[in-house]
Amino acid sequence: MKVRNIQNIDAFFHVIDQCRGDVLLVTGEGDRLNLKSKLSQYVSLAKVFATKGEIPELELIAKDEEDMARLIDFMIRGDFSAA
């Protein structure tokens, strides 16, 4: 799934941390980084700093259906209250 315009990065990573299964970030080169890993989150943050604090677009793969629903809810609501 492609997600766009993530403005609250802290809330986004909080949702990722609440996921049960792996959540993979697919890079432009086709590499897959597991966002459940703090190291991968830091690598992702380096891109955020290059884009003035917002994530314009990401491709994510959630292994668990409930996690996918959690991420979709975050994108619709813009918060993590349902996480």
PyMOL commands that set and color helices and strands:
alter all, ss='L'
color gray80, all
select helices_A, chain A and resi 9-18+38-50+65-77
alter helices_A, ss='H'
color red, helices_A
select strands_A, chain A and resi 2-6+23-26+32-34+55-62
alter strands_A, ss='S'
color yellow, strands_A
deselect
rebuild
show_as cartoon
